Amino acid sequence: MTASPSLPISPLAPQGFQAFKRSSVVTVGNTQISNVGAQRGLDVEFNVRRTLKALEPNTCDLRIWNLSAASRKAIEQASQKSTIIAQPPSGTPGVAGAAVNIIPVQIDAGYVGHTSTIFLGEMSSGTARGAQSVVDGPDYVTEINSGDGDTALQLQRINAQFARSTPPLTVVKALLAQMGVGTGNLGTVASIFNAAPGSLYQLGTVLKGNAAWHLARISASVGLEVSVQNGAAQFLKQGQALAGPAYNLSPSSGLVGSPTVDTAGICSFVTFILPGIVPGVAVSIDSAFVQGNFRIIACEYAGSTFANEWYCRVEAARYGVAP
């Protein structure tokens, strides 16, 4: 295990976490529900799980109370099989599209003036995720299960030939285009792909099968980790954090309770839902029993507009430890 590097520290959280300052905007297709401070909309409850694992989609379980009949119908129908054809991006090698219907799901949450997108994904008829409404006493509750990069990680396949001496970066861009995800921070690691040994594709290659698997394999060959975060690729040097200052977390800046470190060196802690607490980010823990710099490898956001739950449960590792 390598020692944690010294990083600049950035204050993260607004002071004071009164419940009335909570802020959330939930968007499902054309339906948007806002609960911002004293502005009250429909009740929602969510559980978002995000990780740095390359082939594991981030997920969101969302419940919305008392949508209109028209909105419930639109959301439920969007999750069902349809005849809409999702074609691969134009100009990229690949196979014919499959019958898939996709509806975007986005959650922005935090506190008034201090929010960030904690989930940006989709509900796809091409995966096992979907939506249904149930009757709970006098209420209608719409339950939605969605994923971030589900279609990209599970369904998108590639069948393409690349000529001799094709630069690895060209192959990576083709895979991302085939997956239909954004390039994310690819620009910050482009030089690493460009510096790969010339023998990598000296004789050319044929890529066939799951595009995400090939992307993870190529990234690992040059010492990088890749995951899909909010619909875009995120590349990190193996065991390292995203560029930028480490966020300071203490009892006065959003840390809840006492962090713990297990025998594998994984630090587990809880914060309020704060902007910037996402997989890959560096954090500086300052508590009574745990101090030091870590990078977030997984987090789970749990929030409710009508209950006390408004927390993020985090797992983090010392720098140099792969997820």
N, C-alpha and C positions, 0 to 999 in steps of 0.2 A: 504494500500500500504506500503510495507516495504522499508526501506531506502536502498540506493545503497551502497554495500560494497566497501571498498577501494581496488582498484586493481592496480597492476603495469601497467605502460603505455608503449606502444611500438610504436615507429615511424612507419608509414605505407607507405607513398608515396615517390617516388623519387621527387626531386625538379625540377620544370620546366615541363610543360605539352605541349610542342610544338607538333603540329599535326603530324610532320614527324616522331616522336618517337612512334606513335601508333603501336600496334602489335596485330595481330589476326591470328589464325589458325582455319579454319572451316573444319570439317571432316564430310562427309555424306557417310556412307558405305565405298566404296573404293575411293571416290573422296575427295581430300584434296586441300584447297585453302589457300595460305599463303600471308598475307600482313604484312610484318615485316619491320618497318622503311622505308628505301628507296626501299626495295624489294617489287615490286608490282605484285599482282596476279589479278584474276577476282574481280570485285566489289561485295560486299556483304552488306547486311543490316539485323540487327537482333533486336528482342525484346524478352527478357527473363524475365519471372515472376517466382519468387520463394517465398515460404512461409513456416512457421512452422506448418501449419494446417495438421493434421494427415492424413486425407482422401482426400486431395486436391493435385493432381499432379502438380509439377512445369511444366511450358510450355515454348515453344520457337516457335516464328514465324520468319522464316528465308527466305530471298530472295537472290538469286544468279543470276548475270547477265551473259548471253552468255556462258553457259556451252556447251560442245560439244553435238552433237545430240545423241551420244552413252551414254553419262553420263545422259542426260535428260531422255532418255528412261529407263535406269537402275533404276534411282531414282523413276520415276513415276510407273514403274511396281512393284517395291518393296512395294509400298504403297497399292497395290491392293490385293484383296482376292486371296489366293493361296491354294495349297493343301499340303503345308509344315506343318507337325505336330510338334507343340512345346510341347514335353512331360514334365511332372513335373520332377524335379530333382530326380535322382535315389535314392532309399532307403528311400524316404520320403512318408508319408501317403498323399493321395490325390485322385483326380478324373482324368479321362483320359484327355489328352491334347486336345485342340481345334485347328482348322485350323487357324494358325496365322503365318504371315511372319513379321519378325522384322529386321529393318535396324538401326544401331546406328547413333546418331547425337551428335557431340561434338563441343563446342566452347571454345577456349582458347583466352583470350583477356586481354588487359591492355596496358602497355608500354614496349618498348624494355628492356629486363632484368628484368621486373616486371610484369609478367603475371600469371594468374591462370585459372583454368577451371571454367567458370561461368555457363556452362550447359553441362550435360552428360545425354543423354536420348535416346529415340528411336522413330522411326516412325513405327507404328504397323498396320497391316491390320485388326487386331482384334478390333480396336477402330475407332473413327470418324476422326482421324487425317490422313493426307495424303499429297500428293504433286501433283502439276500441273504446267505446263509451259504456259505462255501467251506471246503474241507478243505486245511489247511496242515500236512503231515506228520501228527503225532498230534493236531493241534488242529483244532477247528472255530472259524472266525473269522466273526463276523457283521458285515457292512459296512452302515452306515446313512448315508444322505445325506438331510439335512433342511434346512429353511429357516425363517427368522423372518419371518412375515408373508407367506409364499408365497401362501396362499389370498387374503389381504386385498389384496395388491398385484397379483396376476395374474388372479384369477378373479372377484372381487366387482365386480358392475356395478350401476349405478343408473339408474333411469328415473323421475324425479320432477319435479314442477312446484312451484315456490315462488312465493307471491303477491308482489304489489308491496311494496316496502320491507321485505322480509324481512331481518332483521339477518344479516350475514355469519357471526356466531358460530353462529346457528341452523343455517345451511347446513353449517358445518364439523362440528357435532355429528351431523347427519344422515348425513354422509359417513362419519364414524368408526363410527357405529352400523352402517351398511351394510357396512363393511369388516370389522366384528367385532373391532376392536382396541380396547385401552384408551385412555382420553383422555390418559393420561400427564401431561405438565406443561402441558396446555391452560390450566389456571387461571392460570398465570403470564403468559400472553400474551393472555388474554381481552380485556383492555382495548385491545390493538392491533387485534383484529378489530372490537371495538365502535366504535373510533374511525375505521374505514374510511369513505371518502366515502359520503354518503347516496345517491349516484347508482349505487353498485355494483349494487344490485338494485332500483333505483327503479321499473323497469317489470316486475319479476318475471323469472323465468328458468325454463328447463327444463334439467335436467342429465341427460344420457344417455350411457352408455358406462362406461368404466373409472373406478371411484370414486376410486382412488388418484391417477390423472392429474388429476381435477378438484380433489382436495384439494391437490396440489402447486401447481396453477395459482392457486387462490384464496390459498394461503399466500404465494406469490411476489408477488401483487398488493399485499400489505400489508407486504412487506419481510421475510418469514419463510421459513426453510427448514424442511422437515418430513421426518422419516424414521421408520421403524418400528424400535424398539429393544426387544428382549425382550417382544414382543407388545403394546407400547403406543406411541402416537404421541409423538414428541419434536420440539418446536418450538424453533427458535433464531432470533434476529435474524441476518440474513444476515451471515456472516463472524464471528459472535461465539460465545463459549463459553457453556456452561451456567453458571448462577449458582453461586457458591461459591468457595472458595479454590483457587488453583493448587496442584497437587501438585508437591512438590520432588523432582526426579530427579537424582541424582548417583551416582558410583561406590559411595558408601557407603549409598545408599538404593534400590538395585535396578537402576540403569543398568548395562547390559552393553556393554563396548566403547566405541567413539567414535562419537557422532552425526555425520551428514553433512548438508549442505544443498546441494540441486541448484540449477541456474540458474533454476528457476521458484520458488525460495524454499521448497521443501518439505523439511522436516527429517525424516530417517529415523533411527530409533534402535531399540534392542532393550532390553527390560527383562525381569526375571523376571515370572511371572504374579502380578500384584499386584492387590489389590482397588481398584476405582475407575479403572483404566485402560480407558476406554471412549470411543467416539466422542462428541465434543462437549465433553469435559472439558478444562479448562485445565491445562497443565503448565509448570513452570519448570525449564528445563534448565540445569544447572551442571556443565559439563565443561571439559576443557582447551582445546578449540577452538570449542565452541558454547555460548553463553549466551543466555538470554532467555526470554520467555513465548510459548508456542504453544498452539494448540488442536488436539486430536486429530481428524483427519478420516477415518482408517481404521486398523484394527488387525487383526492375525492372531495368534491364540493357537495354539500348538502344544505338546501335552503327551503324555507317555507314562508309564505307571506302571512300566515296566521298562527305560527308557533315560534318557539324560541330558536329553532334550528337555523343557524346562519354561519356555518363553519366550514373549514377546509382541513381535512386530515391528510397529512403529508408524510411521505417516506423520502429520505435523502441519504446520500452517501458521500464520504470523503472523496475529493477529487482523485482521479486515477482508477476508480472502480467502475467497471462497465455495468450496465443495467442487467 
